[in-house]
């Protein structure tokens, strides 16, 4: 058998066929050439598996696997890393573009660390183009403690010791944080790798889609049930966002105002947050009225998110505000 590569790249892909050519090209361009890559089609319906095969069939470093149905990224990533021969496993996502020195930067930062978070930045937009108000991407400029798998390096022995990702997480929401916190509790040394850079694509997102994302994000409550240590990421181990407390405060204020026969107190509280947030986002290249409208829409979205967190807290029997 040939000598094992230094690192294995793992990607779980789902219905992202148009993006895969850029991802595979970015992996082929790595300055670390002695790597293997295990790419898993996680039950896609858009020809992702066929596209992965087409793009990698001439390169023996790549292995393409397929799951019959989407069982979540935890299942796909576990399937992939268990096929790896390398002592290190690097994770990224199907909507990411690793820079050529990505693997080199991650491995160089390892030292005694066996669990490393790399730097993630949004892709650079063409000149004259700017992001929309609700567009989605990922930015990780320093250690977060969340172990985001868009850019993560883990020693294979750590994955083996902790049996990989918990497959109870059926969507991409908390399975990476759970694994990282379990490893840290066992004494695994962590580090941040600023030179291991991944560029994350920017996803256009309207207000309606943004609301759907708020509902989906409430599934993080399951993480708090499965992994109580994750509560250290919350304010006071209970509150995700301060604005959630503001929206909760509107309930008693609204009831008291209704009984007093007035309407302005809850509007004043909401208006104060909207104005404050509009001022804080003053760096955005929008006029004042546009920033106020932007801030008002976000308040509505966060109020909806608060309700979603309340429902998730009941569903998972774990309170997160």
Secondary structure, DSSP 4 states (H G I P E B T S, - for coil): -PPPPSEEEEEEE-S-GGGHHHHHHHHHT-S--SEEEEEEEES-SSSHHHHHHHHHTT-TTEEEEEESS---HHHHHHHHHTT--SSEEEE--TTEEE-TTHHHHHHHT-TT-SEEEEEEEEPPPPTT----TT-B---B-S--SS--TTSEEEEHHHHHHTTSS-TT--SSSSHHHHHHHHHHHTT--EEEEEEEEEEEPPBP--HHHHHHHHHHHTTHHHHHHH-GGGGGGSBTTTBS-HHHHHHHHHHHHHHHHHHHT--HHHHHHHHHHHHHHHHHTTTSSS-HHHHHHHHHHHHHHHHHHHHHHHHHHHHHT----
